[in-house]
Amino acid sequence: MCAACGISAHVAEPEAVAAVAPESPVTPGFSKSPAKFAALRNKDCRPYLFGAALAMMADNIEHVITYWVLWQKFHSPALAGFQVISHWVPFLLFSVYFGSLADRHDCRRLIQAAQALFMLVSVAWGVLFLTDSLQIWEACVLLVLHGGAGSLWGPGEQLMLHDFVGDDELPSAVRLNATFRSLGVLFGPVVGSVLLLGLGPTAGIFVNVLFYLPLTLFLFRTRFTGHTRDGVIPRARVGVMASVRMIRQLRTNHTLVSLLVLAGLASFFVGASLQSSMPIFAGDLGAGDAGLAYGVLLFANGAGGVLGGIVLEATGWIKPTVKAAVITTLIYGLSSFWFALTNTYAVAIVMLAIGGVTILAATSIGQTVVQLLAPPGERGRIIGVYGVSANGLRAGSGFTVGILGAAIGVHWSLAASAAALSVGTIGAGWYALGGRSRPTAGVRAQ
């Protein structure tokens, strides 16, 4: 039986649970192939997945309503840029700290705190809309708090997924969680638009609070804490130097470093800029009504993630290996490059759909392998480091595509960024797959 997780099928040597292995450019192994949609069959994980989808939909509904109101009221391009920065910079600054909190505390309460902050922000928007007293500084504060709630949610969520299903079914849980989140992202703009047009921004933002409640209430009912399976909850406060030492320790692990680099490359070079620049591409592709073209392009990218997640879960075509993470990230870079330069609307839709599938596969693989290689006492912080790369660096895409696009055009800036992502992915793949020395306890070579 594994001393780290208590699963009879999982064997780990003592040193494997004491620290991150110094050399493991390999992939975690599983004692058996999990059933298709295993996480959905799990009575504890299933309600979490649906609740998370609703909460993510509420997140995007808030974006739709507030971004529209802010533009109508202030007509400020600078504020529009700050909307993107404020959403992702908290991930960059606080993911490791929030990961350490997830290591030391009941993850149910951390996620509930994040959901409460989401709801509080929505209510604050509604009050300001109702009183017609919204000012730019108030909007900036609420935007930052909203981003902070998202970064607090992330590490605790990943620990809960592992606690629900264990090692063998973790790939299914992470992949389906990403798929359900993509579903929330896909339907958020649709529901947000309906609320905005049908009820108006004030009533719509108040109604949006209700979508956060199912996940919040479920967490009062579940017995899992994020640590139930591991039985390891370090109580010592983690200081800055301890986090720095942990990050230095990660440098000796080729697998973890390569996955962090892959996630960071995708976030920094393409990241959130693809969605924010979509109106420009919709107009330039000349597909009739620009508004309809914009909606279809957004839907293609979101639908790619949803359908791709379902197909991958049903078929098991892509295994959680470093090689698969490299290949899917590379395809994401190439599809983004082709999308940036194509003049054909149909081709653009196909490239966005492919990009949606591959980025979901790459990020879910990264999350899975990082979790399985992390020792229980440090899993939250290591997930936090991954969150810095996968989410925090998305703020940089505003510079790589947005600012560069002002100089050379968005098409060429996205193409250059996607090319840089592709080249960097090849380098990260060489680093990960070319540095093998020996399998580490609890993992197997691929």
N, C-alpha and C positions, 0 to 999 in steps of 0.2 A: 504493500500500500504506500502511496506517495505521502511523505511527511508534510508536503506543502498543501495539498488539496484534499487528501483523504479519499481519493478515488482508487479503488482496488486495481483498476486497469492501467493506471498511470504510475510509472516508476520514475523516481528522481533520486539522485544521490544527494547526500547532505549538502555538498558544496553548491549544488545547483539551486537550492532554495535560500542559500545564505547571501548570494550576490548574483548579479547578472553575469552570465558566462562570458569570459574574455574572448573566446573564439567560437562562434556558432553561425557561420554563413550557411545555415541549413534551415530546414523547415520543421516545425513541430509535427510530431507524428500522432496518430490517433489509433486507438486500439481496435476500432471498427468503423465502417462507413455508416454515418448517421442516416436515419430515414429522411426522405424528402420532406421538406417543410417541417423539420424536427422541432424547431422553436415554436411553430404554430400549434404543434401537437402538445406542447408543454403547457399545462393548465396555469402555471405561474407566470410564464413568459408571455403567453398570448395576450392577456389583457394589457400588459405593459406596452406591447407593440402597437395596439390600437390606440391606447391613450397617448403614446408618444406621437403618433401620426396626427391626432387631433391637435395636440399642443403645437406641433410644427406648422400645421395649417393655420392656427391662430397667430403664430409668429409672422407668417407671411401675409395674413389678412391685415395685421397691424401695419406692415410695410405699405400695402396697397393704399389703405385709408390715410395714414399719416403723410406719406410722401406726396399724395395728391393735394392734401390740405396745405402742406408746407409750400409746395410750388405755387398754388393759387394765391396764397397769402403774401409770400415774400419774393417770389420769382428770383431766387438766389442760386446761381450755379455753384457758388462756393458751399452753400448749405447742402446742395445735392451731393457734392463730393464728400462732405463731412458725414453724410448718411452712411456711405460705404465704409469710411475709415472708422467711424465710431462703432460699427457693428463688429469689426474684426480685430481692432487693436486690443480690446480686453482679452481676447484669446491669446494674443502675442504676449501680453504683460502678466497675465494672471493664471494661465493654464497650469503651470507647474505648481503654484501655490494651491490652487483649487484641487489639484491632484493629490497633494499632501493632505489636504482636509479630507478627501475621500478615503485615503489610507487610514485615517485616525478616527473617523466618525461614522455614524450610521448614514449610509448613502441615501436612504429613504428621505431623511430629514433635509439633506442637502438639496435633493431634487425638488422637494416640496418648497424649500426656501426660494429656489430659482423660479418655480411656477408662481409663487406668491409675488415675487418681484415683477414677473411678467404681468400679472393681473393688476398690481398696483400701478405700473406704468400705463397700462391701458385705461384704467380709471382716471389717472391724472390727465391723460390726453383728453378724455371725454369731458372732464370738468373745465379744462381750458377752452375746449371747443364751445362748450355750452355757454360760458361766460364771455366768449370772444375776447379773451385777455392774453392769448398766446403771444409770447415774445421769442426772439431767436435764441436767447441764452437759455430759456426754459426748454425749448425744443432740443438744444444741444445736450442738456443735462439728461433729459428723458431718453434720448438716443443712446447715450453712453450707458445708462442704467439697463436699457434693453440688451445691449451687447454684453454687459456684465452678467446678466441673467443667463444668457446662452452659454457663456464660458464656464459658469458655475455648474450648469447642468451636465456638461460633457463628460468629465472623468467619472462622476458618480454613476452615470448611466452605464458606462462600459463595465464598471465593477458589478453593477446589478445584473447585467446580461450574463456575465460569467457565473455569478452566484445562482442564477436561475437554472442554467443548463449544464455547467461544467465544461471540461476541456473538449470532450468528443463532439458535442453539439454546438460549441461556440461559433464555428464558421457559419452555421445556419443562423444563429441568433444575430450575429453582427451583420450578415448579408441582408436578412429580412428586416432588421431594424433600419438599415440604410435604405432599403426599398420602401418601407412604410414612411420614412421621413421624406423620401422623394415624392411619395404619393401626397403627403401634406404640402410639399412645395408646389406640386402640380396643381392641386385644387385650391390652395390658398388664394391665388389671384382671382380665380373664378368666383369663389364664395365672397371674397373681399369686394369684388366689383358688384356683385348682387346686393350686398349689404350697403355699399356706398350709394348705389343708384336707387335701391328700394327704400332704405330707411334714412339715408343721409349719413354723413360722417359721425355725428355725435351719437345717435342711437346705435349706429353700426359698431362703433368702437366699444360701447358698453356691452352690446350683445356678444362681442368677441371674447369677453372675459369668461363666458360660460364654457368655451371650448378647452380651457385649461383645467377645468374641474375634474373630468373623469380620471386623468392621470394622478392628480393630487389626491383624490379620494381613494383610488386603488392602493396607493402607497401606505394608507392607514390600515389596509386589510392584509397585505402580504406579510409573511413572516421573514422574508429574506431581507438582509440588511446590506448586501454587498460584501459581507465577510462571513456569512454563515457557513459556506462550503470550505473556505480556507481555515477559518478559526484563528486567524492572525490579525490582530488589530494593534499596531504599534501606538502606544499612548504618548511617547515622547514627542514634544513639539519639534517640528522640523524647521531649522533655521536656514538662512540664506547659504551659509557655508556648506551645510549638509546637502543641500540641493545641488550646489556647484560640484561637490565631490561625486555625487551620483551621476551628474551629467558627464564628468570626466571619465567615470568608470564605463559609461556607455561607449566611449570612443574605441575601446578595445573589442567591441562586438560588431563584426562586419555586417551581420544581418540587420541588427537594429539601426546602425548608422545608415546603411543603404536604404532602408525603408523610410527613415526620417528624411533623408535627402530626396528620395522620390516624391514623397508627399510635399516637401517644401518647394521643389521645382515646379510641380503642377500648380501649387497655390500661388507662388510668387510670379510666375510668368504668364499664366492664364487666369486662374482663380475666378474672382468675382467679376472681372472686366468683361467676360464674354456676355453675361446677362446685361450689364449696364450699357454696353455698346450695341446691343441688339437693335434698337430703333434705327441706328445709322445703317446697319446692314439691310434692314427691311426696306428702307427707302432706296438704297443703292441697287438692290437686286431687281427693282422694277417689276414687282409681281402684282400689278394692279393697285388695289387699295393698300396703302402702307400700314394702316392700323390692323387690317386683317392679316397681312403678311407678318407683322410683328407678333401677333398672337400665335400664329401657326409655328413660327420659328421657336418661340418660347415653349410651346407645347411639345414640339419635336424633341427638344433637349430634355425636358422633364419626363416625357413619355419613354424616352430611351432608357433613362435610369430605372423607371418602374418596371417596364416590360423586360429589360435586361436582367434585373434582379430576380424576377419571377422565373424567367427561362433558366438562368444559372442555378437557381435553387432546385428547379424541377429536374434538370439534366445532370448537374454535377460536373459539367464540362471543364470548369476552371477550378483547380484545387488551390488551397492557400499556400502557395510556394513563392519564394522570392523571384524565381524565374517568371512566374505568372504575373507578379506585380510589375516587373520590369516591362514585360511585353504589353500589358494592358495600358501602362502609363505611356509607353512609346506610341501605341496606336492612338491614344488620346491626343498626344502632341501632333501626330501626322494628320489626324482628322481635323484638328483645329487649324492647322496650316492650310489644308485644302479648303476648308470653309472660308478662311480669310481671303483667299485669292480667287475663288470661283465666281463666275458671273451668271451661273445657272441656278435658279431658285430651287429646283428639284434636287440638285446635287447638294446644295446647302442644307436642305432638310435632312437628307441621308447622313451627311457628315455630323450634323448635330445629334442625330439619334445614335450614331456610332459612338460619339463622344460621351453621351449620357450613359451608355452601357459600360464603356471601358473605365470611366472615372469612378463609377460605382464599384466595379470589380476591383480596381486598384486600391481604393480607400478601404473597402471591406477586408481585403487581404491584409493590408497594412495593419489595421486595427486588430485583426485576429492573431497574426503572428506576434505582434508586439505584446499582446496580452499573454500569450502562451509562453513566451520567453521571459516575461517579467516575474520575479519572485513575488509571492503574495504580499509581503510587507512593503513593497515598493511599487506595486502595480499601478496605483493611482498616480504617483509622480511620473512614472515612465509614460503612462497614457497622457499625462499633462504635457510632457515634452513632445509627444507625437501631435498633440493638439496645437502646440505652438507652430509646428511645421505645416500641418494639414489645414489649419484654420487661420491662425494668426498671421501667417505670411500672405494671406489673401489681400491684406491691405496694400502690399507692395505691387499687386497687379494694377492698381490705379496709376502707378508710375510707369510700369513697363509697357502698358497698353495705352492708358489715358494720356499722360503727359507726352510720351513719345508720339502718340497719335496726333497731337496738336501740331507737331513739327513735320511729320512725314505722312500723315493720314492714318486712320484707324485700321484700314485693311492691311497696310504694310507693317504697322506696328504690331498687330496681332500675329501676322505671318512671321515677323522676326522673333517675337516672343515664343511662338509655338516651335520655331526652328531651334531656338535656344533650349527649350524644354526637351526636345527630341535628342539633341546632342548630349545634354546633361544626363538624360535617362540612360543613354548608351554607356556613358562613363560610370554612372552609379551601378549599372548592371555588371560592368567589368569588375568594379571594386568588390561587389558582393559575391559574384559567382567565381571570380578568379582568385579569391583569397582563402580558399578552403584548406583546412589543415586536418581537422578531426571532428567527428560528431561530438556533440555535447550531450550529457545525460538528459534523458527525457525528450530528445529530438532525433530525427533521422535525416540523413542526407537525401537530396533529390537529384 
